[in-house]
Amino acid sequence: MASKADQLASNISFAKFSQATELKRRLWFTLGVLVVFRFLSFVPLPGIDPTVLAQLYSQTQGGVLDIFNTFSGGSLERMSLIALGVMPYITASIVIQLAASLSPTLAAIKKEGESGRKKLNQYTRYGTVGLTAVQGYFIAVGLEGYGAQSGLQAVVDPGMLFRVAVVVSLIGGTMFLMWLGEQITSRGIGNGISLIIMAGIVAQLPVTLSNLFQSGREGSISGLLIMGIIVIALGLIAGICFMERAQRRVLIQYPKRQTRQGIMQADRSHLPLKVNTAGVIPPIFASSLLLMPLTVSQFAGQATQGDSRWGDFIIELNQLLAHGSPLYMALYGLGIVFFCFFYTAVVFNPEETAENLKRNGGFIPGIRPGKNTEVYLDYVLTRITVIGAAYLAFICLVPEFLIARAGIPFYLGGTSLLIVVNVTVDTVTQIQSHLLAHQYGDLIKKAKLKGGRLR
């Protein structure tokens, strides 16, 4: 039998959306921030000729550049102020989280609660600035030599002043984008960084679909293949929705308690463990670690002529890690599996959960409280994480493999679908939570009014 809360949640009506003032304010704020993000993606870096850059990109597009351009919402193609997107911030977050799990000093800071979290966030910001500066410098150098073989020059006035201007602009754009993401998280709806990435992918979706149908009209892609792509995409969306809601419910039992009628009754509840506890984080982390060095090396490869040992190394690296190559697929898959286990360990702590259950008198039937409960939860979580990691790797790698083998001249991957569907589901869930809280608030106000009249 459903509880009162479940019945109330099932009766949530979006018709009452207009009455939820706080929710509307948060949604309008989120929408406004995303509009600012899209405007920023059209502001070019200083010293860049947009017309020549568009010609060069059309000649060299494909592979890693298309993937990164999709995640940045077309900012890389236009070489805007936010060309690097939030990837430096994500990479810095990975480094700090790995360091916190390995360094006793950072681990102690992490255990300090809110103050420790603020310190780690500050370290992440410092790391973001450093990574953006390094990557921005290499991109500026690559832009100066970009198109040298075709006789085109994307940079109006190459030199050290141009490089400094690019580095400063990219640092400012990335830090401002990071700040926008934090503002969405605190004052809007959903996770800000994930929403910004999703907004970039959705912004490129019409262009991708247009290219798909244009290729079919020109005959470069058969109509049967286009239908197959659409069917596979719909199947992936259905599979993602199913797996993101899949969970392993661990039965929790509490000691018998005497009710008002004098009956001893044992309380039962469930501890839900999601099959994909890490969510969309593993593909984003794996993509950021793999795409950022590849983007820099690909720009550097455009600038090299292969007449030196360094130039030969860059060109060979680009060939080995080309989109769809065995090495690229292997590194991407391993990165997804690693970060799936790593982030699950960060999000869910079996020791802390077992201690909380013991403190509240709860236990798993057949398992002793304390250490045995911790071992059992770790056992269950590890095995369902294997399924979650396999699911993420399948969703992300199979479309990449099909794209590479079918020779599709643009990027339409499972990682993008996973991010869009996952972030959409999380955002809708938060909207429902706000509506439920608003509905509870109305019930409390009515109960107070009734109580006042009875006095």
Phi, psi and omega in degrees: 000134183288146179282171178300320181294319180295319178296320179294319180295323180290338181266009179297129180242131178287355175292336178274009182299323182294339180274343181277086185295316181297318180295317178298320179297318179294320180293317178296322178296315179298316180297319178297319179295319179294326176295319177298319178300317180292323177297319181297330182291350179254004178268111185284161174292151178292140177087010181255137173268105186299324183294311179295321180298320178296322178294317181293320182293324178295335179277331187246007184291163181122154175069230187296321181298321179293321180296310182293325178296325177294315180294331182267006179069032181083005182292326180291321179299321179269355182049060183272183179298333181250039181299328179277350179061215179259010182297320176299322178295318179295317178298317178297323177297320178299313182298316181294319180293321175296318179295324179294331178276345182252328183267126178297327180295310179291328177296322177293321177296321181296329182278358182282358178088223184295320179294321177294321178297321178295321178296315179295323176296324178293318176298322179296322178294318177299317178296324178297317178298315180296314180295319180296322179296314181295310182294323179296323179295315181293325177293321177297318178296318179295323179295326180295327178259003182292120179087012181297326182289331181266000178081013179254149182233112181282338182262130182291313183223086182296156179147180183295325179298320178296318181295318179296318180297320179294315181297313180296318181295317180293322177297314179297317180295316181294316180293322177294322178294320177297319178295320177299319178298319178294324178293322177296317182297319185272327187241356181241214181239131176089178177278122188298313183296316179296321179294323178295317178297317179296321179298322177295320179293315181295325179295328179273350184298316177300322179295318180296315179294322177297317178296324180297310181288328176295320177295323177292323179293324180280347179092000179286337175232133182287155178296327178295322178293322178297317178297321178297320179297317180295316180296317179296318179298317179295321177295320178295320179298316178297318179295321179295315179299321180292312185289329181290340178259356180286139181208157174254116185264115180268125182289128177242129180241142180245157182301157179294138180231146182279129179271181181295331180276002179082012181265134176280119185229134179267133179272142178230146174210180181231143174259105183281124176247112181292142177297320176250077182295326184285343179068224185268000185296315182304312178298323179294315179298312181297320179295317183295318180292327184272323187281324184296309177297325181292322178296315179297315182293327179289321174296319179294325178295329176292334183272342183268153181254356182079015181262012178220166180296320179295317179296320177296322180294317180296315181296317179294324178295318178297324179289320181292323183257027178294154181299126180090355179288155181302320181293318178298314181296320181294314180295322180294315179296316178296322178296320179296314181296316181298311183288336175296313178290320184294312183288329174298319177294329179286319185285317186245123180250105181300324181296314180294320179296316179296323180292321178294319177298317180296321181294325181268004178083008179273154179206158176269126182305127180088356181239130179289142178296158177095231186297319180297321177295319177299315180297319181294315179297319177296322178298311181294316183296321180297319183286323177285335176291329175301316178295317179297319179294319178296320178297314180296316180297320180294313182299322185274327188269323183299313176299323177299318179295315180295321179297316181293320183284326181280346179071034178291126188279022176204171186263126176213078191258167178289333178298319178296315178298319180298315180296314183296311183294315183296312180294323178297316179297316179297319181293317178297322178298319178293323177296317177297323178296319178294320178295321178295318178296321178295321180293319176298320179299320177296320179295320180295319179297318179295320179296321178294320179296316178297319179296325179291325180289329183288337182288000000 
